[in-house]
Amino acid sequence: MALLMLALFMQLILFAPAGRAASEGIHIKSAELKLMDEVYQLNAHLTIMLGPTLEEAVKKGLALNFITEFQLHRQRWYWFNEEIAKVTRNTRLTYNPLLRQYLLSEGSQQLSFDTLEDALAALGEISAWPVLDRRLLYKRYSYVATLSMRMDVSQLPKPLQINAISSRKWDLESAPFEWGMSP
């Protein structure tokens, strides 16, 4: 009986953290380009889950900066792929303890949320982001679009940057999401 309890306890220890760690991170669920008024606009859905270390850091007032990057390449079989477009946008997530609100800032725009989950959900919704002029594309070629998002550790305070380099707790980055497109 004691051996069975020990085996169950070991399974709990070994597999419980893995389930938690698997949900943490940035996962791109979908992305698409829509042509509107001669400009391709990006719509995407991402899920963003912070680990306990990052959640605690935000709640204590640390700002987290996220970089969303879109790239478009023309495939060439005889040479390296040609970069057609590369666009980035920076979004800052902060917590205001006086108002008890989470703030998302991008440029001069700012949105406030009551919960961290709502702020992360809004951060993961990309809608009508203009990324590409239609005149840059030719109908006879095929293209590969890539979307990614990562936390910018270079914007953390210097003492935390050192910790972020050596610890996976501060590593928050999506896998590149690629899809083909033709004009």
N, CA, C and O atoms as a DFTB+ gen file, in Angstrom:
732 C
 N C O
     1  1       0.822      -1.194       0.000
     2  2       0.000       0.000       0.000
     3  2       0.868       1.261       0.000
     4  3       0.597       2.221      -0.721
     5  1       1.908       1.234       0.819
     6  2       2.805       2.385       0.883
     7  2       3.513       2.591      -0.446
     8  3       3.758       3.727      -0.851
     9  1       3.842       1.502      -1.125
    10  2       4.504       1.594      -2.423
    11  2       3.559       2.210      -3.462
    12  3       3.985       3.013      -4.292
    13  1       2.290       1.836      -3.413
    14  2       1.294       2.400      -4.320
    15  2       1.112       3.896      -4.071
    16  3       1.027       4.676      -5.020
    17  1       1.052       4.296      -2.818
    18  2       0.925       5.716      -2.471
    19  2       2.149       6.496      -2.942
    20  3       2.022       7.616      -3.437
    21  1       3.331       5.904      -2.788
    22  2       4.558       6.554      -3.245
    23  2       4.539       6.724      -4.757
    24  3       4.936       7.771      -5.268
    25  1       4.080       5.701      -5.479
    26  2       4.007       5.774      -6.939
    27  2       3.029       6.861      -7.378
    28  3       3.327       7.619      -8.302
    29  1       1.870       6.949      -6.733
    30  2       0.895       7.992      -7.061
    31  2       1.442       9.386      -6.755
    32  3       1.240      10.323      -7.528
    33  1       2.129       9.514      -5.637
    34  2       2.730      10.793      -5.261
    35  2       3.786      11.219      -6.283
    36  3       3.856      12.391      -6.653
    37  1       4.601      10.274      -6.735
    38  2       5.643      10.580      -7.727
    39  2       5.012      11.006      -9.055
    40  3       5.505      11.925      -9.708
    41  1       3.926      10.342      -9.455
    42  2       3.244      10.741     -10.680
    43  2       2.690      12.157     -10.555
    44  3       2.774      12.949     -11.494
    45  1       2.135      12.464      -9.416
    46  2       1.600      13.801      -9.183
    47  2       2.698      14.849      -9.285
    48  3       2.507      15.899      -9.899
    49  1       3.830      14.569      -8.693
    50  2       4.954      15.504      -8.734
    51  2       5.495      15.652     -10.148
    52  3       5.781      16.763     -10.592
    53  1       5.635      14.540     -10.853
    54  2       6.244      14.576     -12.179
    55  2       5.334      15.171     -13.241
    56  3       5.810      15.880     -14.128
    57  1       4.042      14.901     -13.174
    58  2       3.173      15.296     -14.273
    59  2       2.345      16.546     -14.020
    60  3       1.909      17.174     -14.985
    61  1       2.111      16.932     -12.803
    62  2       1.328      18.144     -12.530
    63  2       2.024      19.400     -13.033
    64  3       1.366      20.212     -13.684
    65  1       3.322      19.616     -12.773
    66  2       3.956      20.819     -13.292
    67  2       4.008      20.851     -14.810
    68  3       3.954      21.926     -15.407
    69  1       4.110      19.701     -15.435
    70  2       4.185      19.672     -16.896
    71  2       2.896      20.194     -17.509
    72  3       2.936      20.893     -18.521
    73  1       1.756      19.869     -16.916
    74  2       0.489      20.382     -17.425
    75  2       0.409      21.886     -17.298
    76  3      -0.087      22.556     -18.204
    77  1       0.881      22.424     -16.205
    78  2       0.886      23.872     -15.983
    79  2       1.837      24.545     -16.961
    80  3       1.499      25.570     -17.552
    81  1       3.025      23.974     -17.135
    82  2       4.021      24.578     -18.021
    83  2       3.570      24.531     -19.472
    84  3       3.883      25.432     -20.250
    85  1       2.836      23.485     -19.840
    86  2       2.391      23.371     -21.223
    87  2       1.392      24.472     -21.572
    88  3       1.325      24.889     -22.729
    89  1       0.615      24.952     -20.600
    90  2      -0.363      25.988     -20.886
    91  2       0.274      27.378     -20.906
    92  3      -0.286      28.305     -21.492
    93  1       1.424      27.529     -20.281
    94  2       2.098      28.822     -20.263
    95  2       2.704      29.108     -21.628
    96  3       3.108      28.193     -22.345
    97  1       2.763      30.377     -21.976
    98  2       3.401      30.771     -23.221
    99  2       2.445      31.502     -24.143
   100  3       1.336      31.878     -23.763
   101  1       2.915      31.690     -25.375
   102  2       2.129      32.358     -26.409
   103  2       1.884      31.347     -27.516
   104  3       2.823      30.765     -28.060
   105  1       0.622      31.144     -27.843
   106  2       0.253      30.186     -28.881
   107  2      -0.607      30.905     -29.915
   108  3      -1.638      31.485     -29.576
   109  1      -0.183      30.865     -31.174
   110  2      -0.943      31.498     -32.251
   111  2      -1.945      30.476     -32.773
   112  3      -1.562      29.427     -33.290
   113  1      -3.223      30.787     -32.635
   114  2      -4.290      29.870     -33.039
   115  2      -4.666      30.043     -34.505
   116  3      -4.907      29.058     -35.203
   117  1      -4.718      31.289     -34.980
   118  2      -5.083      31.541     -36.373
   119  2      -4.559      32.906     -36.795
   120  3      -4.345      33.797     -35.973
   121  1      -4.361      33.041     -38.103
   122  2      -3.940      34.323     -38.677
   123  2      -4.358      34.348     -40.140
   124  3      -4.298      33.331     -40.831
   125  1      -4.781      35.516     -40.604
   126  2      -5.176      35.661     -42.000
   127  2      -4.983      37.104     -42.439
   128  3      -5.010      38.031     -41.630
   129  1      -4.788      37.269     -43.747
   130  2      -4.681      38.595     -44.344
   131  2      -5.942      38.866     -45.145
   132  3      -6.409      38.012     -45.897
   133  1      -6.491      40.069     -44.976
   134  2      -7.675      40.500     -45.725
   135  2      -7.319      41.782     -46.465
   136  3      -6.702      42.686     -45.902
   137  1      -7.715      41.851     -47.730
   138  2      -7.471      43.046     -48.531
   139  2      -8.599      44.042     -48.305
   140  3      -9.765      43.749     -48.566
   141  1      -8.231      45.231     -47.814
   142  2      -9.195      46.305     -47.581
   143  2      -8.598      47.608     -48.113
   144  3      -7.580      48.083     -47.609
   145  1      -9.236      48.178     -49.130
   146  2      -8.796      49.464     -49.688
   147  2      -7.324      49.444     -50.081
   148  3      -6.563      50.337     -49.709
   149  1      -6.926      48.423     -50.832
   150  2      -5.569      48.300     -51.375
   151  2      -4.501      48.015     -50.325
   152  3      -3.308      48.081     -50.624
   153  1      -4.911      47.702     -49.105
   154  2      -3.963      47.385     -48.030
   155  2      -4.366      46.045     -47.419
   156  3      -5.534      45.821     -47.100
   157  1      -3.387      45.161     -47.261
   158  2      -3.644      43.902     -46.568
   159  2      -3.608      44.159     -45.066
   160  3      -2.670      44.754     -44.536
   161  1      -4.657      43.691     -44.400
   162  2      -4.759      43.843     -42.953
   163  2      -4.712      42.465     -42.308
   164  3      -5.296      41.504     -42.809
   165  1      -4.005      42.391     -41.190
   166  2      -3.835      41.130     -40.484
   167  2      -4.871      40.994     -39.380
   168  3      -5.079      41.911     -38.586
   169  1      -5.513      39.843     -39.342
   170  2      -6.394      39.450     -38.243
   171  2      -5.824      38.160     -37.674
   172  3      -5.531      37.228     -38.423
   173  1      -5.666      38.098     -36.356
   174  2      -5.084      36.904     -35.743
   175  2      -5.650      36.704     -34.349
   176  3      -6.119      37.637     -33.698
   177  1      -5.588      35.454     -33.917
   178  2      -6.027      35.094     -32.563
   179  2      -4.889      34.337     -31.891
   180  3      -4.439      33.306     -32.389
   181  1      -4.425      34.862     -30.746
   182  2      -3.358      34.241     -29.969
   183  2      -3.856      34.005     -28.551
   184  3      -4.690      34.757     -28.048
   185  1      -3.348      32.967     -27.912
   186  2      -3.604      32.790     -26.481
   187  2      -2.297      33.046     -25.752
   188  3      -1.246      32.525     -26.126
   189  1      -2.380      33.850     -24.710
   190  2      -1.196      34.234     -23.940
   191  2      -1.441      33.858     -22.490
   192  3      -2.396      34.320     -21.866
   193  1      -0.575      33.023     -21.969
   194  2      -0.667      32.584     -20.577
   195  2       0.665      32.886     -19.894
   196  3       1.713      32.387     -20.305
   197  1       0.612      33.696     -18.864
   198  2       1.813      34.013     -18.099
   199  2       2.029      32.958     -17.026
   200  3       1.078      32.419     -16.461
   201  1       3.288      32.676     -16.758
   202  2       3.622      31.793     -15.651
   203  2       3.488      32.539     -14.337
   204  3       3.286      33.754     -14.334
   205  1       3.596      31.828     -13.218
   206  2       3.441      32.471     -11.906
   207  2       4.449      33.594     -11.668
   208  3       4.113      34.602     -11.045
   209  1       5.674      33.434     -12.154
   210  2       6.699      34.465     -11.961
   211  2       6.316      35.754     -12.675
   212  3       6.419      36.838     -12.101
   213  1       5.872      35.641     -13.933
   214  2       5.491      36.833     -14.692
   215  2       4.205      37.456     -14.157
   216  3       4.084      38.680     -14.117
   217  1       3.251      36.635     -13.747
   218  2       2.023      37.177     -13.146
   219  2       2.347      37.998     -11.905
   220  3       1.837      39.105     -11.727
   221  1       3.193      37.449     -11.059
   222  2       3.590      38.148      -9.828
   223  2       4.320      39.451     -10.160
   224  3       4.105      40.474      -9.509
   225  1       5.183      39.407     -11.176
   226  2       5.931      40.604     -11.567
   227  2       4.992      41.712     -12.039
   228  3       5.168      42.874     -11.674
   229  1       3.995      41.354     -12.849
   230  2       3.036      42.358     -13.336
   231  2       2.234      42.925     -12.173
   232  3       2.035      44.137     -12.086
   233  1       1.775      42.061     -11.286
   234  2       0.965      42.516     -10.153
   235  2       1.751      43.419      -9.209
   236  3       1.164      44.215      -8.476
   237  1       3.073      43.298      -9.224
   238  2       3.908      44.164      -8.388
   239  2       4.355      45.421      -9.126
   240  3       5.167      46.187      -8.607
   241  1       3.830      45.641     -10.337
   242  2       4.084      46.892     -11.029
   243  2       5.108      46.849     -12.142
   244  3       5.419      47.892     -12.717
   245  1       5.641      45.690     -12.467
   246  2       6.619      45.591     -13.550
   247  2       5.900      45.622     -14.896
   248  3       4.926      44.896     -15.096
   249  1       6.368      46.448     -15.806
   250  2       5.781      46.528     -17.145
   251  2       6.387      45.441     -18.026
   252  3       7.602      45.244     -18.041
   253  1       5.528      44.741     -18.756
   254  2       5.976      43.738     -19.719
   255  2       5.717      44.278     -21.115
   256  3       4.611      44.721     -21.424
   257  1       6.740      44.239     -21.953
   258  2       6.632      44.726     -23.321
   259  2       6.605      43.539     -24.275
   260  3       7.410      42.615     -24.162
   261  1       5.668      43.580     -25.212
   262  2       5.513      42.504     -26.182
   263  2       5.745      43.053     -27.581
   264  3       5.286      44.145     -27.916
   265  1       6.461      42.286     -28.392
   266  2       6.715      42.642     -29.784
   267  2       5.982      41.638     -30.665
   268  3       6.210      40.432     -30.574
   269  1       5.107      42.148     -31.511
   270  2       4.420      41.324     -32.502
   271  2       5.069      41.630     -33.842
   272  3       5.208      42.793     -34.222
   273  1       5.467      40.581     -34.557
   274  2       6.191      40.770     -35.817
   275  2       5.505      40.010     -36.943
   276  3       5.187      38.828     -36.811
   277  1       5.281      40.710     -38.056
   278  2       4.739      40.107     -39.273
   279  2       5.787      40.228     -40.364
   280  3       6.386      41.288     -40.548
   281  1       6.006      39.135     -41.090
   282  2       6.937      39.135     -42.223
   283  2       6.264      38.485     -43.417
   284  3       5.447      37.575     -43.270
   285  1       6.616      38.963     -44.599
   286  2       6.149      38.334     -45.829
   287  2       7.350      38.143     -46.739
   288  3       8.110      39.079     -46.989
   289  1       7.516      36.907     -47.235
   290  2       8.624      36.571     -48.124
   291  2       8.081      35.996     -49.428
   292  3       7.056      35.314     -49.454
   293  1       8.798      36.294     -50.502
   294  2       8.501      35.651     -51.785
   295  2       9.433      34.466     -51.905
   296  3      10.649      34.598     -51.761
   297  1       8.856      33.306     -52.170
   298  2       9.668      32.103     -52.289
   299  2      10.396      32.089     -53.627
   300  3       9.821      32.380     -54.676
   301  1      11.686      31.740     -53.557
   302  2      12.485      31.596     -54.773
   303  2      13.244      30.278     -54.679
   304  3      13.914      30.019     -53.680
   305  1      13.145      29.456     -55.699
   306  2      13.819      28.166     -55.684
   307  2      15.305      28.300     -56.018
   308  3      16.091      27.423     -55.660
   309  1      15.701      29.371     -56.692
   310  2      17.070      29.520     -57.163
   311  2      17.936      30.398     -56.257
   312  3      19.140      30.522     -56.481
   313  1      17.334      31.000     -55.244
   314  2      18.070      31.930     -54.388
   315  2      17.361      32.002     -53.043
   316  3      16.349      31.333     -52.832
   317  1      17.891      32.810     -52.137
   318  2      17.220      33.005     -50.855
   319  2      15.861      33.655     -51.077
   320  3      15.650      34.355     -52.067
   321  1      14.949      33.416     -50.152
   322  2      13.637      34.051     -50.239
   323  2      13.784      35.564     -50.125
   324  3      14.621      36.060     -49.371
   325  1      12.966      36.289     -50.878
   326  2      13.011      37.756     -50.878
   327  2      12.050      38.299     -49.829
   328  3      10.872      37.940     -49.814
   329  1      12.554      39.165     -48.951
   330  2      11.695      39.784     -47.946
   331  2      10.908      40.920     -48.587
   332  3      11.486      41.875     -49.105
   333  1       9.597      40.806     -48.546
   334  2       8.713      41.821     -49.120
   335  2       8.309      42.843     -48.068
   336  3       8.278      44.044     -48.335
   337  1       8.001      42.359     -46.874
   338  2       7.559      43.261     -45.804
   339  2       7.963      42.701     -44.451
   340  3       8.003      41.488     -44.245
   341  1       8.260      43.612     -43.536
   342  2       8.534      43.259     -42.143
   343  2       7.982      44.395     -41.290
   344  3       8.459      45.528     -41.360
   345  1       6.967      44.077     -40.483
   346  2       6.287      45.089     -39.687
   347  2       6.238      44.608     -38.239
   348  3       5.947      43.442     -37.970
   349  1       6.524      45.514     -37.318
   350  2       6.445      45.159     -35.898
   351  2       5.562      46.169     -35.173
   352  3       5.394      47.312     -35.599
   353  1       5.015      45.705     -34.077
   354  2       4.301      46.631     -33.200
   355  2       4.611      46.250     -31.759
   356  3       4.754      45.076     -31.419
   357  1       4.709      47.271     -30.930
   358  2       5.074      47.089     -29.525
   359  2       3.872      47.398     -28.646
   360  3       3.215      48.427     -28.802
   361  1       3.601      46.489     -27.721
   362  2       2.490      46.655     -26.788
   363  2       3.024      46.470     -25.378
   364  3       3.817      45.568     -25.110
   365  1       2.579      47.333     -24.489
   366  2       3.072      47.329     -23.102
   367  2       1.926      46.955     -22.162
   368  3       0.840      47.532     -22.226
   369  1       2.185      45.984     -21.293
   370  2       1.216      45.548     -20.291
   371  2       1.698      45.999     -18.924
   372  3       2.804      45.657     -18.505
   373  1       0.861      46.772     -18.222
   374  2       1.213      47.258     -16.882
   375  2       0.011      47.092     -15.956
   376  3      -1.113      46.845     -16.393
   377  1       0.287      47.236     -14.671
   378  2      -0.778      47.192     -13.666
   379  2      -0.730      48.486     -12.872
   380  3       0.332      48.905     -12.412
   381  1      -1.895      49.120     -12.714
   382  2      -2.000      50.331     -11.917
   383  2      -2.647      49.958     -10.587
   384  3      -3.854      49.723     -10.539
   385  1      -1.862      49.900      -9.497
   386  2      -2.424      49.462      -8.218
   387  2      -3.439      50.445      -7.626
   388  3      -4.327      50.027      -6.883
   389  1      -3.328      51.727      -7.936
   390  2      -4.298      52.692      -7.404
   391  2      -5.685      52.482      -8.001
   392  3      -6.692      52.546      -7.297
   393  1      -5.725      52.231      -9.300
   394  2      -7.001      52.004      -9.977
   395  2      -7.399      50.531      -9.987
   396  3      -8.534      50.186     -10.313
   397  1      -6.453      49.670      -9.625
   398  2      -6.646      48.216      -9.682
   399  2      -7.071      47.784     -11.077
   400  3      -8.028      47.032     -11.259
   401  1      -6.316      48.291     -12.063
   402  2      -6.604      47.969     -13.455
   403  2      -5.318      47.615     -14.183
   404  3      -4.239      48.125     -13.880
   405  1      -5.470      46.725     -15.152
   406  2      -4.372      46.364     -16.040
   407  2      -4.490      47.233     -17.280
   408  3      -5.583      47.427     -17.811
   409  1      -3.370      47.751     -17.735
   410  2      -3.362      48.668     -18.865
   411  2      -2.572      48.069     -20.017
   412  3      -1.479      47.536     -19.826
   413  1      -3.140      48.164     -21.219
   414  2      -2.445      47.804     -22.448
   415  2      -2.210      49.089     -23.220
   416  3      -3.152      49.827     -23.506
   417  1      -0.954      49.359     -23.558
   418  2      -0.607      50.585     -24.276
   419  2       0.105      50.230     -25.567
   420  3       1.004      49.390     -25.601
   421  1      -0.327      50.900     -26.631
   422  2       0.342      50.773     -27.924
   423  2       0.392      52.168     -28.534
   424  3      -0.627      52.709     -28.965
   425  1       1.587      52.739     -28.564
   426  2       1.706      54.114     -29.015
   427  2       0.962      55.025     -28.061
   428  3       1.198      54.985     -26.853
   429  1       0.053      55.857     -28.593
   430  2      -0.713      56.769     -27.744
   431  2      -2.045      56.168     -27.295
   432  3      -2.774      56.789     -26.522
   433  1      -2.363      54.972     -27.773
   434  2      -3.619      54.332     -27.386
   435  2      -3.437      53.520     -26.117
   436  3      -2.413      52.864     -25.924
   437  1      -4.441      53.572     -25.255
   438  2      -4.373      52.836     -23.997
   439  2      -5.752      52.269     -23.673
   440  3      -6.763      52.964     -23.772
   441  1      -5.775      50.998     -23.283
   442  2      -7.004      50.331     -22.869
   443  2      -6.832      49.832     -21.448
   444  3      -5.734      49.432     -21.060
   445  1      -7.906      49.851     -20.663
   446  2      -7.825      49.372     -19.280
   447  2      -8.751      48.171     -19.096
   448  3      -9.797      48.065     -19.736
   449  1      -8.334      47.265     -18.195
   450  2      -9.063      46.027     -17.938
   451  2      -9.076      45.754     -16.444
   452  3      -8.141      46.110     -15.727
   453  1     -10.142      45.121     -15.985
   454  2     -10.265      44.797     -14.565
   455  2      -9.441      43.581     -14.165
   456  3      -8.988      43.487     -13.024
   457  1      -9.241      42.645     -15.097
   458  2      -8.500      41.428     -14.759
   459  2      -7.337      41.222     -15.719
   460  3      -7.343      41.711     -16.849
   461  1      -6.355      40.496     -15.245
   462  2      -5.204      40.154     -16.081
   463  2      -5.641      39.278     -17.249
   464  3      -5.126      39.428     -18.357
   465  1      -6.572      38.376     -17.020
   466  2      -7.056      37.493     -18.083
   467  2      -7.677      38.295     -19.225
   468  3      -7.456      37.981     -20.395
   469  1      -8.455      39.332     -18.890
   470  2      -9.062      40.178     -19.922
   471  2      -7.995      40.941     -20.701
   472  3      -8.096      41.080     -21.920
   473  1      -6.981      41.433     -20.008
   474  2      -5.904      42.166     -20.677
   475  2      -5.132      41.246     -21.617
   476  3      -4.796      41.642     -22.733
   477  1      -4.849      40.025     -21.176
   478  2      -4.124      39.071     -22.026
   479  2      -4.972      38.640     -23.220
   480  3      -4.443      38.428     -24.311
   481  1      -6.281      38.509     -23.021
   482  2      -7.171      38.167     -24.136
   483  2      -7.167      39.281     -25.180
   484  3      -7.138      39.005     -26.379
   485  1      -7.197      40.527     -24.738
   486  2      -7.156      41.661     -25.670
   487  2      -5.806      41.738     -26.371
   488  3      -5.740      42.065     -27.556
   489  1      -4.738      41.442     -25.656
   490  2      -3.403      41.430     -26.262
   491  2      -3.321      40.376     -27.355
   492  3      -2.606      40.557     -28.341
   493  1      -4.043      39.284     -27.186
   494  2      -4.016      38.193     -28.150
   495  2      -4.949      38.355     -29.334
   496  3      -4.946      37.514     -30.233
   497  1      -5.741      39.403     -29.358
   498  2      -6.643      39.644     -30.489
   499  2      -6.063      40.740     -31.377
   500  3      -6.001      41.903     -30.980
   501  1      -5.649      40.367     -32.559
   502  2      -5.129      41.333     -33.533
   503  2      -6.200      41.499     -34.599
   504  3      -6.617      40.528     -35.229
   505  1      -6.638      42.728     -34.794
   506  2      -7.727      42.984     -35.725
   507  2      -7.397      44.183     -36.607
   508  3      -7.076      45.268     -36.122
   509  1      -7.484      43.957     -37.915
   510  2      -7.315      45.018     -38.917
   511  2      -5.994      45.768     -38.768
   512  3      -5.959      46.993     -38.883
   513  1      -4.915      45.043     -38.516
   514  2      -3.582      45.652     -38.441
   515  2      -3.047      45.791     -39.866
   516  3      -2.772      44.776     -40.506
   517  1      -2.890      47.024     -40.390
   518  2      -2.390      47.197     -41.757
   519  2      -0.905      46.832     -41.837
   520  3      -0.067      47.435     -41.166
   521  1      -0.595      45.832     -42.669
   522  2       0.778      45.328     -42.712
   523  2       1.426      45.405     -44.089
   524  3       2.648      45.297     -44.198
   525  1       0.625      45.593     -45.152
   526  2       1.205      45.445     -46.484
   527  2       0.370      46.154     -47.539
   528  3      -0.855      46.033     -47.559
   529  1       1.041      46.894     -48.415
   530  2       0.382      47.523     -49.553
   531  2       0.240      46.487     -50.670
   532  3       1.182      45.752     -50.964
   533  1      -0.924      46.433     -51.281
   534  2      -1.195      45.451     -52.331
   535  2      -0.248      45.578     -53.514
   536  3       0.052      44.582     -54.172
   537  1       0.224      46.779     -53.793
   538  2       1.085      47.002     -54.959
   539  2       2.452      46.335     -54.833
   540  3       3.186      46.256     -55.818
   541  1       2.807      45.854     -53.645
   542  2       4.087      45.160     -53.461
   543  2       4.043      43.703     -53.920
   544  3       5.081      43.047     -54.000
   545  1       2.849      43.195     -54.221
   546  2       2.695      41.786     -54.582
   547  2       2.383      41.629     -56.064
   548  3       1.722      42.473     -56.669
   549  1       2.872      40.527     -56.639
   550  2       2.615      40.193     -58.038
   551  2       1.843      38.881     -58.096
   552  3       2.129      37.949     -57.345
   553  1       0.863      38.817     -58.993
   554  2      -0.009      37.648     -59.073
   555  2       0.735      36.372     -59.448
   556  3       0.296      35.284     -59.075
   557  1       1.827      36.469     -60.161
   558  2       2.504      35.257     -60.635
   559  2       3.385      34.598     -59.570
   560  3       3.936      33.524     -59.812
   561  1       3.524      35.213     -58.412
   562  2       4.376      34.652     -57.358
   563  2       3.539      34.153     -56.184
   564  3       2.408      34.589     -55.965
   565  1       4.131      33.230     -55.441
   566  2       3.513      32.806     -54.181
   567  2       4.356      33.353     -53.035
   568  3       5.562      33.560     -53.172
   569  1       3.708      33.579     -51.923
   570  2       4.352      34.223     -50.782
   571  2       4.115      33.400     -49.514
   572  3       3.166      32.621     -49.426
   573  1       5.001      33.595     -48.539
   574  2       4.854      32.966     -47.231
   575  2       4.795      34.074     -46.187
   576  3       5.702      34.900     -46.085
   577  1       3.715      34.076     -45.417
   578  2       3.543      35.048     -44.333
   579  2       3.919      34.376     -43.017
   580  3       3.649      33.192     -42.813
   581  1       4.546      35.145     -42.126
   582  2       4.960      34.627     -40.819
   583  2       4.554      35.626     -39.742
   584  3       4.775      36.829     -39.875
   585  1       3.959      35.106     -38.678
   586  2       3.568      35.926     -37.536
   587  2       4.204      35.349     -36.285
   588  3       4.236      34.132     -36.102
   589  1       4.711      36.222     -35.424
   590  2       5.266      35.773     -34.142
   591  2       5.074      36.874     -33.100
   592  3       4.899      38.046     -33.432
   593  1       5.113      36.463     -31.838
   594  2       5.033      37.413     -30.725
   595  2       5.993      36.947     -29.644
   596  3       6.152      35.749     -29.405
   597  1       6.631      37.913     -28.995
   598  2       7.549      37.585     -27.902
   599  2       7.556      38.720     -26.890
   600  3       7.224      39.865     -27.195
   601  1       7.948      38.357     -25.670
   602  2       8.140      39.375     -24.654
   603  2       9.535      39.950     -24.851
   604  3      10.498      39.204     -25.028
   605  1       9.646      41.262     -24.820
   606  2      10.921      41.944     -25.035
   607  2      11.657      42.073     -23.706
   608  3      11.394      42.990     -22.928
   609  1      12.586      41.142     -23.452
   610  2      13.314      41.171     -22.177
   611  2      14.308      42.328     -22.122
   612  3      14.769      42.682     -21.037
   613  1      14.646      42.923     -23.260
   614  2      15.577      44.057     -23.239
   615  2      14.945      45.299     -22.607
   616  3      15.656      46.242     -22.261
   617  1      13.615      45.310     -22.454
   618  2      12.929      46.442     -21.828
   619  2      12.746      46.265     -20.323
   620  3      12.252      47.165     -19.645
   621  1      13.144      45.104     -19.803
   622  2      13.071      44.886     -18.355
   623  2      14.158      45.694     -17.659
   624  3      15.151      46.047     -18.295
   625  1      14.004      45.997     -16.376
   626  2      15.094      46.640     -15.634
   627  2      16.356      45.771     -15.701
   628  3      16.270      44.544     -15.751
   629  1      17.510      46.410     -15.702
   630  2      18.789      45.705     -15.899
   631  2      18.997      44.509     -14.966
   632  3      19.422      43.458     -15.445
   633  1      18.723      44.612     -13.666
   634  2      18.929      43.424     -12.820
   635  2      18.061      42.236     -13.242
   636  3      18.478      41.085     -13.116
   637  1      16.860      42.515     -13.740
   638  2      15.989      41.432     -14.179
   639  2      16.399      40.874     -15.532
   640  3      16.125      39.710     -15.828
   641  1      17.055      41.686     -16.362
   642  2      17.531      41.184     -17.648
   643  2      18.532      40.054     -17.445
   644  3      18.520      39.065     -18.179
   645  1      19.391      40.203     -16.452
   646  2      20.377      39.160     -16.160
   647  2      19.658      37.887     -15.725
   648  3      20.010      36.792     -16.161
   649  1      18.663      38.030     -14.874
   650  2      17.877      36.880     -14.427
   651  2      17.098      36.261     -15.588
   652  3      16.966      35.039     -15.666
   653  1      16.584      37.095     -16.487
   654  2      15.789      36.604     -17.612
   655  2      16.619      35.765     -18.572
   656  3      16.109      34.825     -19.181
   657  1      17.895      36.104     -18.709
   658  2      18.768      35.344     -19.603
   659  2      18.991      33.936     -19.074
   660  3      19.046      32.979     -19.847
   661  1      19.119      33.808     -17.764
   662  2      19.470      32.514     -17.180
   663  2      18.262      31.684     -16.742
   664  3      18.436      30.535     -16.335
   665  1      17.061      32.221     -16.811
   666  2      15.890      31.503     -16.307
   667  2      14.815      31.389     -17.381
   668  3      14.504      32.374     -18.052
   669  1      14.253      30.217     -17.549
   670  2      13.173      30.004     -18.520
   671  2      11.851      30.600     -18.034
   672  3      10.895      30.686     -18.805
   673  1      11.787      31.009     -16.774
   674  2      10.561      31.604     -16.243
   675  2      10.237      32.925     -16.940
   676  3       9.081      33.347     -16.974
   677  1      11.255      33.571     -17.493
   678  2      11.082      34.863     -18.145
   679  2      11.021      34.724     -19.666
   680  3      10.905      35.726     -20.371
   681  1      11.098      33.506     -20.176
   682  2      11.109      33.265     -21.619
   683  2       9.674      33.106     -22.112
   684  3       9.017      32.108     -21.817
   685  1       9.202      34.072     -22.846
   686  2       7.830      34.043     -23.347
   687  2       7.862      34.400     -24.827
   688  3       8.030      35.563     -25.194
   689  1       7.698      33.386     -25.670
   690  2       7.806      33.593     -27.114
   691  2       6.958      32.554     -27.836
   692  3       6.899      31.393     -27.430
   693  1       6.307      32.981     -28.903
   694  2       5.510      32.043     -29.694
   695  2       6.397      31.359     -30.723
   696  3       7.464      31.858     -31.081
   697  1       5.942      30.226     -31.183
   698  2       6.566      29.610     -32.350
   699  2       6.092      30.402     -33.566
   700  3       4.960      30.886     -33.574
   701  1       6.930      30.546     -34.591
   702  2       6.479      31.266     -35.788
   703  2       5.278      30.554     -36.421
   704  3       5.274      29.331     -36.562
   705  1       4.277      31.323     -36.793
   706  2       3.080      30.796     -37.449
   707  2       3.176      31.179     -38.917
   708  3       3.157      32.364     -39.252
   709  1       3.279      30.188     -39.795
   710  2       3.458      30.450     -41.227
   711  2       2.249      29.971     -42.016
   712  3       1.618      28.971     -41.674
   713  1       1.939      30.704     -43.074
   714  2       0.908      30.289     -44.008
   715  2       1.227      30.887     -45.378
   716  3       1.846      31.947     -45.482
   717  1       0.794      30.190     -46.415
   718  2       1.027      30.649     -47.778
   719  2      -0.087      31.564     -48.243
   720  3      -1.219      31.491     -47.765
   721  1       0.256      32.424     -49.180
   722  2      -0.761      33.316     -49.744
   723  2      -0.401      33.673     -51.173
   724  3       0.769      33.683     -51.556
   725  1      -1.420      33.963     -51.943
   726  2      -1.267      34.452     -53.312
   727  2      -2.177      35.655     -53.463
   728  3      -3.297      35.653     -52.953
   729  1      -1.708      36.687     -54.161
   730  2      -2.550      37.886     -54.315
   731  2      -3.779      37.628     -55.171
   732  3      -4.580      38.537     -55.390
